[in-house]
Amino acid sequence: MGATERRRRQRRFGRPALLAATLVATLGAGQTSATTIEPVLNDREIDEFGAAVTDGSLAWTEYDDRGELRAYVMPDGGEPLMIGRPDPPGTFSPGVSIWGATGVIWVVGWDRDGSPSSDLRMFDALTGERSAPPEGVNTRADEEEPSISGDWLVFTRRAPWGRGGGPKDRPQDRVILFNLATLEERVLVKIPAEGHWLASGQVNGDWATWESCDGDPVDSWGNCQVYRYRIQTSETEILPNPGLQQYGAGIASDGTAYAVRSGGSDTYACGDGAVIVRVLPDGTSDVVASLAGGKDANNVFAFEEADGSTVLYFDRVRCSDYARNVYRVALPLVQASTAEGRAR
């Protein structure tokens, strides 16, 4: 199986992303500033994606030409530490999220019938120890795409897939919010697994995101929407969308969401005029990054610096072969008067 075909098949675990060499950050009416994106991980021989960041650490996943996946964490100025090695044999880790000293690993293996099966594992970046999460996180379904903030863990609980590629044990996919201290579980959304795509995004403080699409899982996703959830009030809203495809959102601790928007009103197409939009908690929004043709963006992770500015980490994907690498863009601080001038 060639590298391009493997990447296409791997789209079940998350649509590929896109990016350009330079972006334009929109600060307000009549104000624009050239914002240079920087490659964080840019090895042309392997896929690098799904980055998560905390003070002093970077976590990500690699996918090589042999079809093997590994998860890593790297401290500032240090060497990468592989935290998702095959253990036991036959398992691998295609996703990792880190917050503070604790991370959560998305560990994938294989059922006896040969179909993929995945669970989550905890990782302590200080001691290097891995352990199972509290009872109730992992089930007979597939737990994937984790994000962690404080005691809150958000992830996708996906219906297992059989040999024929169709859902079996659980007819619905769910986005789960789980409190690691109190063991509270909230089902934020559930939709039929067949004919739909559902994926958790980022949890950050009192906020979380997820996305959903309708259609065929190969090349014809449509009606892609991003949702924002406030933990304290249990309120969910769909992000404003001018009839395009919206996906891959991260979120800041103040509730500001950063989503990718592209395509037409009917279907998603990789690299079709993609931009990254910023949506404030009151619903006002603006475009903070315009992306070059032939590339797309996904898996946006919002990291807040000590000065209050935000850095967006995301996958950079060539749409021609779905090769992914991790890039970042630092957004300037936005003054209150500028934010007030944004249009819905």
NORCOR-V813282 format. One record per pair of residues at least 4 apart in sequence whose C-alpha atoms are under 8 Angstrom apart, sorted by the first residue. I is the first residue (numbers start at 1). J is the second residue. Records with the same first field share a line. If there is no record, write none. Layout:
I=J, J
This chain:
1=5, 6
2=6
3=7, 65
4=8, 321, 322, 323
5=9
6=10, 67
7=11, 321, 322, 323
8=218, 322
10=14
11=15, 16, 218
12=217
14=199
15=298
16=270, 296, 297, 298, 315, 317, 322, 324
17=270, 295, 296, 297, 298, 299, 314, 315, 316, 317, 318, 322, 324
18=270, 271, 274, 291, 294, 295, 296, 297, 298, 315, 316, 317, 318, 319, 324
19=291, 292, 295, 296, 297, 315, 316, 317, 318
20=37, 291, 292, 293, 295, 316
21=36, 37, 292
22=34, 35, 36, 37, 291
23=34, 35, 36, 37, 289, 290, 291
24=32, 33, 34, 35, 288, 289, 290
25=32, 33, 34, 35, 287, 288, 289, 290, 331
26=31, 32, 33, 286, 287, 288, 289
27=31, 32, 33, 288, 332, 334, 338
28=32, 286, 338, 339, 341, 342
29=338, 341, 342
35=329, 330, 331
36=329, 330
37=327, 328, 329, 330
38=327, 328, 329
39=325, 326, 327, 328
40=325, 326, 327, 328
41=48, 325, 326, 327
42=48, 325, 326, 327
43=47, 48, 325
45=64, 65
46=62, 63, 64, 65, 323
47=62, 63, 64, 323, 324, 325
48=60, 61, 62, 63, 315, 324, 325, 326
49=60, 61, 62, 314, 315, 324, 325, 326
50=60, 61, 95, 96, 299, 314, 315, 326
51=58, 59, 60, 61, 96, 97, 299, 301, 313, 314, 315, 326
52=58, 59, 60, 96, 97, 98, 301, 313
53=57, 58, 59, 97, 98, 99, 301, 303
54=58, 98, 99, 100, 303
55=100
56=75, 76
57=73, 74, 75, 76
58=73, 74, 75, 76, 98
59=71, 72, 73, 74, 96, 97, 98
60=71, 72, 73, 95, 96, 97
61=69, 70, 71, 72, 93, 94, 95, 96
62=69, 70, 71, 72, 94
63=67, 68, 69, 70, 94
64=68, 69
68=92
69=92, 93, 94
70=82, 83, 84, 85, 92, 93, 94
71=82, 83, 84, 85, 93, 94, 95, 96, 105
72=80, 81, 82, 83, 84, 96
73=80, 81, 82, 83, 125
74=78, 79, 80, 81
75=79, 80
83=123, 128
84=92, 93, 105, 107
85=92, 93
86=90, 91, 92, 93
87=91, 92
90=109, 110
91=107, 108, 109, 110
92=107, 108, 109
93=105, 106, 107, 108
94=106, 107, 108
95=105, 106, 107, 144, 145, 146
96=103, 104, 105, 106, 145, 146, 147
97=103, 104, 105, 146, 147, 148
98=102, 103, 104, 147, 148
99=103, 148, 149, 150
101=124, 125, 126
102=122, 123, 124, 125
103=122, 123, 124, 125, 148
104=120, 121, 122, 123, 146, 147, 148
105=120, 121, 122, 123, 146
106=118, 119, 120, 121, 143, 144, 145, 146
107=118, 119, 120, 121
108=116, 117, 118, 119
109=116, 117, 118
110=114, 115, 116, 117, 118
111=115, 116, 117
113=162, 163
114=163
115=160, 161, 162, 163
116=160, 161
117=141, 142, 160
118=141, 142, 143, 144
119=138, 139, 142, 143, 144
120=132, 133, 137, 138, 143, 144, 146
121=130, 131, 132, 133
122=130, 131, 132, 133
123=128, 129, 130, 131
124=128, 129, 130
125=129
133=137, 138, 180
134=180, 183
136=183
137=143, 178
138=142, 143
139=143
141=157, 158, 159, 160, 169, 170
142=156, 157, 158, 159, 160
143=155, 156, 157, 158
144=155, 156, 157, 158
145=155, 156, 199, 200, 201
146=153, 154, 155, 156, 200, 201
147=153, 154, 155, 201, 202, 203
148=152, 153, 154, 202, 203, 204
149=153, 203, 204, 205
150=205
151=179, 180, 181
152=177, 178, 179, 180, 203
153=177, 178, 179, 180, 203
154=175, 176, 177, 178, 200, 201, 202, 203, 208
155=175, 176, 177, 199, 200, 201
156=173, 174, 175, 176, 198, 199, 200
157=173, 174, 175, 176
158=170, 172, 173, 174, 193
159=167, 168, 169, 170, 171, 172, 173, 193
160=167, 168, 169, 170
161=165, 166, 167, 168
162=166, 167, 168
166=194
167=171, 193, 194
171=192, 193, 194
172=190, 191, 192, 193
173=190, 191, 192, 193, 198
174=187, 188, 189, 190, 191, 198
175=187, 188, 189, 190, 198, 199, 200, 210
176=185, 186, 187, 188, 189
177=185, 186, 187, 188
178=183, 184, 185, 186
179=183, 184, 185
180=184
191=196, 198
192=196
193=197
195=214, 215, 216, 217
196=212, 213, 214, 215, 216, 217
197=211, 212, 213, 214, 215, 217
198=210, 211, 212, 213
199=210, 211, 212
200=209, 210, 211
201=208, 209, 210, 211, 248, 249, 250, 299
202=208, 209, 210, 249, 250, 251, 301
203=207, 208, 209, 250, 251
204=208, 251, 252, 253
205=252, 253, 254
206=230, 231, 232, 253, 254, 255
207=228, 229, 230, 231, 251, 252, 253, 254, 255
208=228, 229, 230, 231, 251
209=226, 227, 228, 229, 249, 250, 251, 257
210=226, 227, 228, 248, 249
211=224, 225, 226, 227, 246, 247, 248, 249
212=223, 224, 225, 226, 247
213=221, 222, 223, 224, 225
214=221, 222, 223, 224
215=220, 221, 222
216=220, 221
217=221
219=268, 269
220=267, 268, 269
221=267, 268
222=245, 265, 266, 267, 268
223=244, 245, 265, 266, 267
224=244, 245, 246, 247, 268
225=238, 239, 241, 245, 246, 247
226=238, 239, 246, 247, 248, 249, 259
227=236, 237, 238, 239
228=236, 237, 238, 239, 257
229=234, 235, 236, 237
230=234, 235, 236, 255
231=235
239=279, 283
240=279, 283, 344
241=245, 246
243=264, 265
244=261, 262, 263, 264, 265, 266
245=261, 262, 263, 264, 265, 267, 268
246=259, 260, 261, 262
247=259, 260, 261, 298
248=259, 260, 297, 298, 299, 300
249=257, 258, 259, 260, 298, 299, 300, 301
250=257, 258, 259, 299, 300, 301, 302
251=255, 256, 257, 258, 301, 302
252=256, 257, 302, 303, 304
254=281
255=280, 281
256=278, 279, 280, 281
257=278, 279, 280, 281
258=276, 277, 278, 279, 300, 302
259=276, 277, 278, 279, 300
260=274, 275, 276, 277, 297, 298
261=274, 275, 276, 277
262=268, 269, 271, 272, 273, 274, 275
263=267, 268, 269, 270, 271, 272, 273, 274
264=268, 272
270=294, 295, 296, 319
271=292, 293, 294, 295, 296, 319
272=293, 294, 295, 296
273=290, 291, 292, 293
274=290, 291, 292, 293, 295, 296, 297
275=287, 288, 289, 290, 291
276=287, 288, 289, 290, 291
277=285, 286, 287, 288, 289
278=285, 286, 287, 288
279=283, 284, 285, 286
280=284, 285
283=344
284=342, 343, 344
285=342, 343, 344
286=342, 343
288=331
291=295, 296
294=318, 319, 320
295=316, 317, 318, 319
296=316, 317, 318, 319
297=314, 315, 316, 317
298=314, 315, 316
299=313, 314, 315
300=312, 313, 314, 315
301=312, 313, 314
302=310, 311, 312, 313
303=310, 311, 312, 313
304=308, 309, 310, 311
305=309, 310, 311
308=333
309=330, 331, 332, 333
310=330, 331, 332, 333
311=328, 329, 330, 331
312=328, 329, 330, 331
313=326, 327, 328, 329
314=326, 327, 328
315=324, 325, 326, 327
316=323, 324, 325, 326, 327
317=322, 323, 324, 325
318=322, 323, 324
319=323
334=338, 339
335=339
336=340
337=341
338=342
